[in-house]
Amino acid sequence: MASVFEDVAAKALQLSAAERARLVDELIRSLDGEPDGEPSEVAAAWEQEIARRLNDMEAGRVKWVSEDEVRAATRAVIDAHRK
């Protein structure tokens, strides 16, 4: 007999991409809670953070990392936690 998780996962995979995205958002909110502030305030805060990070990259204060390096490092962390 399938577990509740397996039943829910199987049903979730039958949803459209947009519905799955909405479900993921709902699940993340259930873990993280609602964002602080109005949506426009959250968007403005992200715009400021993006600008700060771009400035840091352009000024050479941070190291650029390729997508392949990020994926390899992420895979290594995941593999280490599975052992």
C-alpha positions as CSV (number, residue, x, y, z in Angstrom):
1,M,0.0,0.0,0.0
2,A,1.3,3.4,-1.0
3,S,2.1,6.0,1.7
4,V,0.3,9.3,1.9
5,F,3.5,11.0,0.6
6,E,3.6,8.7,-2.5
7,D,-0.1,9.3,-3.2
8,V,0.3,13.1,-3.0
9,A,3.5,13.0,-5.0
10,A,1.9,10.9,-7.8
11,K,-1.1,13.3,-7.9
12,A,1.1,16.4,-7.9
13,L,3.0,15.1,-10.9
14,Q,-0.2,14.9,-12.8
15,L,-0.7,18.7,-12.4
16,S,0.2,21.2,-15.1
17,A,3.5,23.0,-14.8
18,A,1.7,26.1,-13.6
19,E,-0.2,24.2,-11.0
20,R,3.0,22.4,-9.8
21,A,4.7,25.8,-9.5
22,R,1.8,27.1,-7.4
23,L,1.9,24.0,-5.2
24,V,5.7,24.5,-4.7
25,D,5.0,28.1,-3.7
26,E,2.4,27.0,-1.2
27,L,4.7,24.3,0.3
28,I,7.6,26.8,0.6
29,R,5.3,29.3,2.3
30,S,4.2,26.6,4.7
31,L,7.8,26.2,5.7
32,D,9.1,29.7,5.6
33,G,5.9,31.6,6.4
34,E,4.6,34.6,4.5
35,P,7.1,37.2,3.4
36,D,7.4,40.3,5.6
37,G,5.8,43.4,3.9
38,E,3.7,44.0,0.9
39,P,4.6,42.5,-2.4
40,S,5.8,45.8,-3.7
41,E,8.1,46.1,-0.7
42,V,9.4,42.6,-1.1
43,A,10.1,43.3,-4.9
44,A,11.8,46.6,-4.0
45,A,14.0,44.8,-1.5
46,W,15.0,42.2,-4.1
47,E,15.8,44.9,-6.6
48,Q,18.1,46.5,-4.1
49,E,19.8,43.2,-3.3
50,I,20.2,42.4,-7.0
51,A,21.8,45.8,-7.6
52,R,24.1,45.3,-4.6
53,R,25.2,41.9,-5.9
54,L,25.8,43.2,-9.4
55,N,27.8,46.1,-8.1
56,D,29.9,43.6,-6.1
57,M,30.5,41.5,-9.1
58,E,31.4,44.4,-11.4
59,A,33.8,45.8,-8.8
60,G,35.6,42.5,-8.4
61,R,34.6,42.0,-4.8
62,V,33.2,38.6,-5.5
63,K,34.3,35.7,-7.7
64,W,32.2,34.7,-10.7
65,V,31.4,31.0,-10.6
66,S,30.2,29.1,-13.7
67,E,26.9,27.2,-13.7
68,D,28.9,24.0,-14.1
69,E,30.9,24.7,-10.9
70,V,27.8,25.5,-9.0
71,R,26.1,22.3,-10.1
72,A,29.2,20.2,-9.3
73,A,29.5,21.7,-5.8
74,T,25.8,21.3,-5.2
75,R,25.9,17.7,-6.3
76,A,28.9,17.0,-4.0
77,V,27.0,18.4,-1.0
78,I,23.9,16.3,-1.8
79,D,26.0,13.2,-2.3
80,A,27.9,13.8,1.0
81,H,24.6,14.1,2.9
82,R,23.2,10.9,1.4
83,K,26.1,8.9,2.7
